[in-house]
Amino acid sequence: MLTDFALRNLKPRATPYKAADRDGMYAAISPKGTISFRYDYRINGRRETLTIGRYGFDGISLAEAREKLRNARRLL
């Protein structure tokens, strides 16, 4: 499970990578260091990805991302 401390300490790598959270949400880290929250789900047998938002000063917090995930899962 991710914390704000863990998110701040994620370092960019040469290729994009994921850091798992809970309930299927994860943080996707780009080579430039941008962190975005995403959720993978299946609908009608097809895999889809929901981008919840971007983490950071100009984005959303971890708590807000989890709340948006709860709302999205209710709709699915």
N, C-alpha and C positions, 0 to 999 in steps of 0.2 A: 504494500500500500504506500502511495506517495505522500510526502509531506511537503510543506513550503520550503523547508530547509533542503530536502533532497532535490527539489526542482531547481533551486538556485544553484546547486552544486553540480548539475548535469553539464558536462562539457561537450562541445561539438566534436564530431569525428569526421573522417573523410567521406563516409557514406551515411545516409539517414538511418536512424535507429529508433526503437521504441522502448519506453519504460512503463511497465504495467502498473495500473492502479487497481481499483476494485470494480465489481459489477460490469466488467467488460470494457471499461474505459482505459485509455492509455495516453501517454504523452509521446508525441512524435517530435523528435529532435532533428532539425535540419543541419547540414554541414555549416551553415552560417550561424547556428546557435539559436534559431527561432524555435520556440516550444509551442506546440498546439495540441489541444485536447481532442481526441477522436474516439469514436465508438463504432465497432464493427458489429453488424447484425445480419441476419438472413430474413428475407421476405420472398415468399413464393419460390424458395430454393435458390435464390440468387443472393450472393454476398454483396452487401452495401456498406459504405462508410459514411458516417455522419461526423462532420467537423463541428465541434462544439464551440470552439473559440481559441484565441491566442492568449497565452500566459504572459504576464509581465505588467509593467507600469501602464502601458497603453491598452492592455487587454483585460482579461477576466482573471479572477482568483481561482484557486483550487476549489474552494467552497462553492463559488458560483457555478463552476463547471459541473460539480457533482449534482447541484440542484437542477441545472439544465438537463443533465443526463436522466435524472429521475422523471422529469416531465416528458422527455422524449420516449422513455421506456413505457410510460403510461399510454402514450399515443399509439405505440406499436402494438 
